[in-house]
Amino acid sequence: MTSPVDRLLRSGDQETEALVDACRERAEPLAEQLREKDFRTQWEAMADLGVLRLAEDGGARPGPVTRSLAMIEGIGLAGIDPGVCYALASQVFGMEFPLRAALPGPAWEAIAHIQDGRALLCHALTERGGGSDPLSMETRARREGDGHVLDGAKTFITAAPVADHAIVFARTAEGRHPFALSAFLFPLDLPGVTRSEPFAKTALPQVPMGELVFEAARLPAGSLIGEEGSGLALMASTTAWERAVLLGYALGPMRRTLRRIVAWAGEREHFGRRMGASHQVASRVSEMALALHRSRVQVYALAARLDAGTPARQLAAEAALTKISVSEDYVRFTEHATALSGVRAFIADSDLPADLHSPMAALTYAGTNDLLRVGVARQFGLPVEN
């Protein structure tokens, strides 16, 4: 039976909403089966639903980006772990779409098998001393013969402990100029490549995160993405994609939480009346609905812009504003859910558990919100520095 929350928060067109519902229905029987399974098993089960497969832009509705977003929302609404939803969104929006646009046809076809979920990608940019400043990176790639030799280390990489291939950014020239960096795509079973054990995480613990170390790792010919020195341009594209639609992974879990809270408030007896009769409770529920509605409209609007052919890099400011807005709404949304759930929010096997760490993490990935605000102000012409 359709929940009132589902009926009232349908801001998309008929085709998109039908796809969200269809993916939810297909994923629901799997959610309980997968709950105690390892990340790779959950990942492959979702891939079997077609979540990782990019649609061609043939004019059908919804468009390819909106289709992927709707599928990820649907599986999150079904109860699939938010960390798995995040990892799927990261690969689809932060890697697959940008790579399909950046690579020549034959090069894309050579890695298109990643869409079946049996091979995982990871995106290796951050270094321990680099943070949000890519031009300070120390990982270096020097040309040797028809390939490159890579030395350095990358850290805080989603899926690194289990990934099969990596997009790695490295310095190929000295200095802090736009052409100092290059991007490479290669398998992680090469000699000279080692990976760490998964980090112990408090946010999105289901998806592993780790480190990659390169010691004279010889990259095969064809590993370079684009031209040498074009790494910063690819980085700008992947980060714009992520900021625009990555937070779509949270839409399903948010709506699922709101459904549970509404049902709870409607049934719970409190001070001789149902909890939902309280104006304060009603206000918090409405604030949760507002945050979810606002987030959903913003993310789907940018997906529609991308489907219309707008290059991701041209959406940099809107993407940054959307990422800031949705991540901060996600935090406020979860705070309201926690207040309404009471102690049950902190009992793992209750019907109303709350995870504050994961929404808080959304404030930092794909660029910390503080630095994104600086970037937006700079685009207004203010002479603000990092």
Secondary structure as UniProt FT lines:
FT   HELIX           4..8
FT   HELIX           14..34
FT   TURN            35..36
FT   HELIX           39..47
FT   TURN            48..52
FT   HELIX           64..77
FT   TURN            78..79
FT   HELIX           82..91
FT   HELIX           92..96
FT   HELIX           97..102
FT   HELIX           105..111
FT   HELIX           112..116
FT   STRAND          121..124
FT   TURN            128..132
FT   HELIX           134..136
FT   STRAND          140..144
FT   TURN            145..146
FT   STRAND          147..158
FT   TURN            159..162
FT   STRAND          165..171
FT   TURN            178..179
FT   STRAND          181..187
FT   TURN            188..189
FT   TURN            191..192
FT   STRAND          193..195
FT   TURN            205..206
FT   STRAND          209..219
FT   TURN            221..222
FT   STRAND          224..225
FT   TURN            228..229
FT   HELIX           231..245
FT   HELIX           246..250
FT   HELIX           251..267
FT   STRAND          269..270
FT   TURN            271..272
FT   STRAND          273..274
FT   HELIX           275..277
FT   HELIX           279..307
FT   TURN            308..309
FT   HELIX           312..315
FT   HELIX           316..341
FT   HELIX           342..346
FT   TURN            348..349
FT   HELIX           357..361
FT   TURN            362..366
FT   HELIX           369..379
FT   TURN            380..381
//
